Amino acid sequence: MTTHEVFNQVPPLVGYDAADDPALLEGLDREGAGWAAAELHDLGRLGGGAEAIEHGRLANEYPPVLRTHDRYGHRVDEVEFHPSWHELMRTAVTHGLHGAPWADDRPGAHVARAAKFYTWRPDAGHGCPISMTYAAVPALRHAPELAARYEPLLTASAYDPGLRPPQGKRGLLAGMSMTEKQGGSDVRANTTTARPEPDGSYRLVGHKWFTSAPMCDLFLTLAQAPGGLTCFLVPRVLPDGTRNPMRLMRLKEKLGNRSNASSEIEYEHAVAWRVGDEGRGVRTIIDMVNMTRLDCLIGAAAGMRQGVITAVHHAAHRRAFGRYLVDQPLMRNVLADLAVESEAATVLMLRLAGATDRSARGDAGETAVKRLAVAVGKYWVCKRWPGHAAEALECLGGNGYVEESGMPRLFRESPLNSIWEGSGNVAALDVLRALTREPQVLAAFEAEVDAAAGADARLDAAVRRLRAELADPGEAELRARHVVERLALVLQGSLLVRHGHPTVADAFCASRLGGEHGYAYGTLPAGVDHAAIIDRATPKVGSPQA
């Protein structure tokens, strides 16, 4: 007997071009990387395809496993991954997400890479070693001899997994190992020691509580040398083929990001080479941290985009109370509000990718913009993502709470980017430090925001309020989060007014700057053109582009 008929179900969101994102493509041209559009669409079609989406699911369904010893009892310290992980990594590396801009002289190379990193998101976890490899290069350049030896392999477009001597591989990946149990973000409290050797190397002894991507070939780490806290390069395998005694103690059980191995390790007189001067470890490693902070922002923006297109796709195909959800006024308000937040994040991340690109080419003004705005954007966009992910999940109702929808994985991922590379307070205090110690960065930031002066009265009023707040030195640390929030909102508003879709810019200024907004998503004011905003967030499934 047939007990029920299956109907009113939403087709899978598959077979679309993940790069078919108006805010992304507009920004790609604006920031000087329009030349990368064809390759970006190729990657977008892969990312929206069934095979990549299934690889993302499998990589999380079957997380990595630590093998500390082989069958005979020899210490091996290897991490075993599902084949889908390797396929995701291979695509990312062959498309240059890990390091291509450092070997590409074309203007816009870092923007192109940022757009690809944003687009290729069937799984967020594998983005961790990709991001750290990208970020390792500028830090490694503090040791020119090491950079000359390893940078060509860190930027090579060959994915070559497995523990072998670095110089014998076709391509390398880099990780990071800084955090210790007693210090967390306070890396100056690290207790790992570094003893200099006659041959110029060092021997490291200590315990690292959180080492990202332990299957990588090289690691940047911090340890206490005779001259103070210093940055070091640690290979997993030494040039003679022996395993460097960097012991993997356990893999972390994490809320999300489960496809990626994060580990606790011990250095047992591990061989390392100094990167930068003794005692300058933080100043050296900060070049890596600033790049990974940008990637945290890009990843959060990408997560918002995935959330909103999933919600819009569901609402366009699901009927309730006699109408499609997308045709119901209150749902339209929610979807449009989520789309506004997503576009504001995307426009900001592309502007900062452009600043990174021009800074790498010696533009001092763009370096000043990047110094402040990356920390501001990392704080704000990453803070906004968890609430955005929760609201997007709720658009699917009970379906969104079920693993098969993919939304629980997105939701579990959403708090991560705010924690990594300096949690909210660390980022806010970094902004405060820059404002008080580097006056040129505030001047550059204000010039950027003022480029939209006179275009929107609500933005102008918000800028005036911000300037009054910045002029008040009282209890600056206590107010740091509020100040950073204001900085982020006026920057996003300025960028949208100048470069965004007029309807999106109007909705942003009315709600985020003009006070016509509640505490939850779905509280945009009357008069907003919801249809125009939602249309920009509607994935074209099965279209010729996909």
C-alpha positions in Angstrom: 0.0 0.0 0.0 1.2 3.5 -0.9 1.1 5.5 2.3 2.2 8.9 1.0 3.3 10.8 -2.1 6.6 12.8 -2.1 6.0 16.3 -3.4 6.8 20.0 -2.7 10.4 19.1 -2.4 13.3 21.4 -3.3 15.7 20.1 -6.0 19.4 19.9 -5.0 21.4 23.1 -5.4 23.9 21.6 -7.8 25.0 22.3 -11.4 25.6 26.0 -11.1 28.5 28.4 -11.5 29.7 29.4 -8.0 31.5 32.4 -9.7 28.2 33.7 -11.1 28.0 36.3 -8.4 27.4 39.9 -9.5 29.2 41.5 -6.5 32.2 39.2 -7.1 32.5 39.7 -10.8 32.0 43.5 -10.6 34.7 43.7 -8.0 37.0 41.5 -10.0 37.0 44.0 -12.8 37.1 47.0 -10.5 40.2 45.8 -8.6 42.2 45.0 -11.7 41.8 41.3 -12.1 39.2 41.1 -14.9 41.8 39.0 -16.9 41.1 36.1 -14.5 37.3 35.9 -15.2 37.5 32.9 -17.6 39.5 30.8 -15.1 37.3 31.9 -12.3 34.2 30.7 -14.1 35.9 27.4 -14.8 36.6 27.0 -11.1 33.1 28.2 -10.3 31.5 25.5 -12.5 33.6 22.9 -10.7 32.7 24.2 -7.3 28.9 24.2 -8.1 29.1 20.7 -9.7 27.9 17.5 -8.2 31.4 15.9 -8.0 33.0 18.7 -5.9 30.0 19.0 -3.6 30.1 15.2 -3.0 33.9 15.5 -2.3 33.1 18.2 0.3 30.6 16.0 2.0 32.8 12.9 2.1 35.8 14.8 3.4 33.7 15.8 6.4 31.9 12.5 6.8 35.3 10.7 7.0 37.6 13.1 8.9 41.4 12.6 9.1 42.9 9.9 11.3 46.3 10.1 13.1 48.7 7.2 12.7 51.5 7.7 15.3 53.2 4.3 14.6 53.5 1.8 11.9 52.7 -1.9 12.3 56.2 -2.6 13.6 56.2 0.1 16.3 58.2 2.7 14.4 57.1 6.3 15.0 55.7 7.7 11.8 53.4 10.6 12.8 51.3 10.5 9.7 47.7 11.8 9.0 45.5 9.7 6.8 42.8 11.5 4.7 39.9 10.4 2.7 40.5 10.5 -1.1 38.0 13.3 -1.4 40.3 15.6 0.7 43.1 15.0 -1.8 40.8 15.8 -4.7 39.8 19.1 -3.1 43.4 20.0 -2.4 44.5 19.1 -5.9 42.0 21.4 -7.4 42.9 24.3 -5.1 46.6 23.9 -5.7 46.4 23.5 -9.5 44.3 26.6 -9.7 46.9 28.6 -7.7 44.9 29.3 -4.5 47.9 28.4 -2.4 50.5 30.7 -3.7 50.2 31.8 -7.4 50.2 35.6 -6.7 53.8 35.5 -5.3 55.0 34.1 -8.7 52.8 36.3 -10.9 53.8 39.8 -11.8 50.4 40.8 -13.3 48.5 43.6 -11.5 45.5 42.0 -9.7 47.1 38.7 -9.1 46.2 38.7 -5.4 42.6 39.8 -6.3 42.3 36.9 -8.7 43.5 34.5 -6.0 41.1 36.0 -3.5 38.2 35.6 -5.9 39.1 31.9 -6.5 39.5 31.3 -2.8 36.0 32.7 -2.3 34.6 30.7 -5.2 36.1 27.2 -4.4 34.2 26.4 -1.2 32.7 22.8 -1.5 34.5 22.3 1.8 36.0 25.0 4.1 38.5 22.7 6.0 40.9 22.2 3.1 41.2 26.0 2.8 43.3 26.0 6.0 46.6 24.6 4.5 45.9 26.5 1.3 45.6 29.8 3.2 48.7 29.1 5.4 50.8 28.3 2.3 49.8 31.5 0.7 50.5 33.4 3.9 53.9 31.8 4.6 55.7 33.3 1.7 56.0 36.9 2.9 57.1 35.8 6.3 59.7 33.4 4.8 61.2 36.3 2.8 62.7 37.5 6.1 65.2 34.7 5.5 66.3 35.2 1.8 68.3 32.0 1.6 65.3 29.9 2.8 62.9 31.8 0.6 65.2 31.2 -2.4 65.2 27.5 -1.6 61.5 26.9 -0.8 59.4 29.7 -2.4 59.4 28.2 -5.9 58.0 25.0 -4.5 55.5 26.8 -2.3 54.1 28.5 -5.4 54.3 25.5 -7.7 51.0 24.4 -9.1 51.6 20.7 -8.3 49.9 19.0 -5.3 52.4 16.4 -4.1 51.2 14.9 -0.7 53.3 12.6 1.4 56.2 12.9 3.8 59.4 13.1 1.7 62.4 15.5 1.7 61.1 18.9 0.5 63.7 19.4 -2.2 62.6 16.2 -3.9 58.9 17.2 -4.2 57.1 18.9 -7.0 55.3 21.3 -4.7 55.1 22.1 -1.0 52.5 23.2 1.6 53.2 25.2 4.7 51.5 25.2 8.1 51.7 27.3 11.3 52.5 26.3 14.9 52.3 29.1 17.4 49.7 28.5 20.1 50.6 26.9 23.5 48.5 25.8 26.4 49.3 28.6 28.8 49.3 31.4 26.3 46.7 31.1 23.5 46.8 34.4 21.7 49.5 35.7 24.0 52.3 34.1 22.0 54.9 36.0 24.0 54.1 33.6 26.9 55.4 30.7 24.8 57.8 28.4 26.6 59.2 26.3 23.6 63.0 26.8 23.6 65.4 27.0 20.6 69.0 26.1 21.1 71.5 27.3 18.5 73.8 24.8 16.8 77.3 25.3 15.3 75.9 24.7 11.8 73.5 27.6 12.1 70.4 25.6 12.7 68.5 25.4 16.1 67.0 22.6 18.1 63.5 23.1 19.4 62.0 21.6 22.6 58.5 22.3 23.6 54.8 21.6 23.3 52.4 23.3 20.9 48.7 23.1 21.8 47.4 23.9 18.4 49.3 23.2 15.2 47.3 23.7 12.0 47.5 21.1 9.1 50.2 18.8 10.5 50.6 16.9 7.2 52.2 20.0 5.6 55.8 19.9 4.5 57.1 23.1 6.3 55.9 25.0 9.4 56.5 28.5 10.7 56.7 28.4 14.5 57.7 30.6 17.4 60.2 29.6 20.1 62.4 31.3 22.8 65.9 31.7 21.4 68.8 33.2 23.5 67.8 36.6 22.0 64.1 36.3 22.7 61.0 35.1 20.9 62.0 34.1 17.4 60.4 32.7 14.2 61.6 29.4 12.8 61.0 27.2 9.8 60.6 23.5 10.7 60.5 20.8 8.0 58.6 17.6 8.7 61.3 15.6 6.8 65.0 16.6 6.9 67.1 16.8 3.8 68.6 13.3 4.4 65.1 11.8 4.4 64.8 11.2 8.2 61.7 12.4 10.0 62.2 15.6 12.0 61.2 14.8 15.7 58.0 16.8 15.5 55.6 14.4 17.3 51.9 14.5 16.6 50.3 13.8 20.0 46.7 13.9 19.0 44.2 15.5 16.5 41.7 17.9 17.9 38.0 17.2 18.1 36.5 20.4 16.8 33.1 21.9 16.5 33.5 22.3 12.8 36.2 22.3 10.2 36.3 18.6 10.7 37.9 17.6 7.3 41.0 19.5 8.3 43.5 18.0 10.7 44.4 20.3 13.6 46.9 18.8 16.1 48.8 19.0 19.4 52.5 18.4 18.9 55.8 18.1 20.8 59.2 19.1 19.5 61.8 16.7 20.7 65.0 18.6 19.7 63.4 19.2 16.2 65.7 20.8 13.6 64.7 24.4 12.7 66.1 27.3 10.8 65.7 30.9 12.0 63.5 33.2 10.0 64.3 36.9 10.8 66.3 38.1 13.7 66.3 36.6 17.2 63.8 38.4 19.4 61.8 39.6 16.4 59.5 36.6 16.1 56.2 38.4 16.4 57.2 41.1 13.9 58.2 38.3 11.5 55.2 36.0 11.9 52.8 38.9 11.7 53.4 39.0 7.9 51.8 35.6 7.8 49.1 36.4 10.3 47.9 39.4 8.3 47.5 37.3 5.2 45.6 34.6 7.0 43.4 37.3 8.6 42.4 38.4 5.1 41.6 34.8 4.2 39.4 34.5 7.3 37.5 37.5 6.0 37.2 36.0 2.5 36.1 32.7 3.9 33.4 34.3 6.0 32.2 36.3 3.0 32.1 33.0 1.0 30.2 31.3 3.7 27.6 34.1 3.7 27.2 33.8 0.0 26.7 30.0 0.3 24.1 30.5 3.0 22.1 33.1 1.1 22.0 31.3 -2.2 21.0 28.1 -0.4 18.2 30.0 1.3 17.0 31.7 -1.8 17.1 28.5 -3.8 15.0 26.8 -1.2 12.5 29.6 -1.0 12.1 29.7 -4.8 11.0 26.0 -4.9 9.2 25.5 -1.6 5.5 26.3 -1.3 3.7 27.1 2.0 0.3 28.5 2.6 -0.6 28.6 -1.1 2.5 30.5 -2.3 6.2 29.9 -2.9 8.2 31.1 0.1 10.1 33.6 -2.0 6.8 35.4 -2.9 5.8 35.9 0.7 6.6 39.5 2.0 8.2 38.6 5.3 10.4 35.9 3.8 11.4 38.3 1.0 12.5 40.7 3.7 14.7 38.1 5.4 16.3 36.9 2.1 17.0 40.5 1.0 18.5 41.3 4.3 20.8 38.3 4.2 21.8 39.2 0.6 22.6 42.8 1.6 24.9 41.5 4.4 26.5 39.1 1.9 27.2 41.7 -0.7 28.6 44.1 1.8 31.1 41.4 2.9 32.0 40.6 -0.7 32.6 44.2 -1.7 34.8 44.7 1.4 36.9 41.6 0.9 37.6 42.5 -2.8 38.7 46.0 -1.8 41.1 44.6 0.7 42.4 42.0 -1.8 43.1 45.0 -4.1 44.9 46.8 -1.3 47.0 43.7 -0.7 47.8 43.5 -4.3 48.9 47.1 -4.6 50.7 47.0 -1.3 52.8 44.0 -2.5 53.8 46.3 -5.4 55.0 49.1 -3.1 52.0 51.4 -2.8 52.4 53.0 0.6 48.9 54.4 0.7 47.4 51.0 0.1 49.6 49.5 2.7 48.2 52.0 5.2 44.6 51.1 4.2 45.3 47.4 4.5 47.0 47.8 7.9 43.8 49.1 9.5 41.0 47.8 7.2 42.0 44.1 7.3 41.8 44.0 11.1 38.5 45.9 11.0 37.0 43.7 8.3 38.3 40.5 9.8 36.6 41.4 13.1 33.3 42.5 11.7 32.6 40.1 8.8 33.7 37.1 10.8 31.5 38.3 13.7 28.5 38.6 11.4 28.8 35.2 9.9 27.4 33.0 12.7 24.1 35.0 12.9 23.9 35.0 9.1 24.4 31.3 8.9 21.7 30.7 11.6 19.2 32.8 9.8 19.9 31.2 6.4 19.5 27.8 8.0 16.2 28.9 9.5 14.9 29.8 6.0 14.9 26.1 5.3 12.9 25.4 8.5 13.4 21.8 9.8 15.0 20.8 6.6 17.9 23.2 7.4 18.5 21.4 10.7 19.0 18.1 9.0 22.6 17.2 7.9 21.7 16.3 4.4 20.9 19.9 3.7 24.5 21.0 4.2 23.4 23.8 6.4 24.5 22.3 9.8 28.0 22.0 8.4 27.9 25.6 7.3 26.6 26.7 10.7 29.3 24.7 12.6 31.9 26.3 10.4 30.7 29.9 11.0 32.3 30.7 14.4 35.7 29.5 13.4 37.0 32.5 11.3 36.3 34.9 14.2 38.5 32.8 16.5 41.5 31.9 14.2 44.2 34.5 13.7 43.1 36.5 16.7 39.7 36.3 18.2 37.4 39.3 18.4 39.1 41.1 21.3 42.5 40.5 19.8 41.4 42.0 16.5 39.7 45.0 18.1 42.7 45.8 20.3 44.9 45.5 17.2 42.8 48.2 15.5 43.1 50.3 18.6 46.8 49.9 18.6 47.1 51.0 15.0 44.9 54.0 15.6 47.1 55.2 18.5 50.5 54.3 17.2 50.2 54.7 13.4 48.3 57.9 12.6 48.9 57.5 8.9 46.6 54.5 8.8 43.6 56.5 10.1 44.3 59.2 7.6 44.3 56.6 4.8 41.1 55.0 6.1 39.3 58.3 6.3 40.4 59.2 2.8 38.9 55.9 1.6 35.6 56.5 3.3 35.5 60.2 2.3 35.6 59.1 -1.4 31.8 58.7 -1.0 31.2 62.0 0.8 28.0 63.7 -0.3 26.6 60.7 -2.0 24.3 59.5 0.8 23.2 61.7 3.8 23.0 58.6 6.1 26.5 57.6 5.4 27.7 61.2 5.9 26.0 61.3 9.3 27.5 58.0 10.3 31.0 59.3 9.4 30.4 62.4 11.5 29.4 60.2 14.5 32.4 58.0 14.0 34.8 61.0 14.0 33.3 62.3 17.2 33.8 58.9 18.8 37.4 58.6 17.6 38.1 62.1 19.0 37.1 60.9 22.5 40.1 59.1 24.2 38.1 58.1 27.3 37.9 54.3 28.1 39.2 53.5 24.6 39.9 49.9 25.3 36.5 49.4 26.9 34.9 50.8 23.7 37.1 49.1 21.2 34.5 46.7 19.8 32.0 49.5 19.3 34.6 51.6 17.5 35.6 48.8 15.2 32.0 48.1 14.4 31.5 51.7 13.4 34.7 51.7 11.3 33.5 48.5 9.5 30.0 49.8 8.8 31.1 53.2 7.3 33.7 51.5 5.2 31.2 49.0 3.9 28.7 51.8 3.3 31.2 53.9 1.4 32.2 51.0 -0.8 28.6 50.1 -1.6 27.6 53.7 -2.3 30.5 54.0 -4.7 30.6 50.6 -6.3 27.6 48.5 -5.3 24.2 48.0 -6.8 22.1 51.1 -6.0 19.3 49.1 -4.4 21.8 47.2 -2.2 23.6 50.4 -1.2 20.3 52.1 -0.3 19.1 49.2 1.8 22.5 49.0 3.6 22.6 52.7 4.4 19.0 52.8 5.5 19.3 49.7 7.8 22.9 49.6 9.0 23.7 53.3 9.1 20.3 55.1 9.2 18.8 53.1 12.1 15.9 51.6 10.2 16.6 48.1 11.2 15.9 45.8 14.1 18.2 43.4 15.9 17.4 40.4 13.7 17.6 39.8 10.0 14.4 40.4 8.1 13.8 43.9 9.5 14.7 46.0 6.4 12.5 49.1 6.1 9.5 49.5 3.8 10.4 50.7 0.3 13.4 48.4 -0.3 13.4 46.7 -3.7 13.5 43.2 -2.3 13.1 41.6 -5.7 16.2 43.3 -7.2 18.3 42.3 -4.3 17.1 38.7 -4.2 17.6 38.3 -7.9 21.4 39.0 -7.4 21.5 36.2 -4.9 19.6 33.6 -7.0 21.8 30.8 -8.3 21.2 29.8 -12.0 21.0 26.1 -11.6 21.3 24.2 -14.9 21.9 27.4 -16.9 24.2 27.6 -19.8 26.8 29.3 -17.5 26.9 26.2 -15.3 
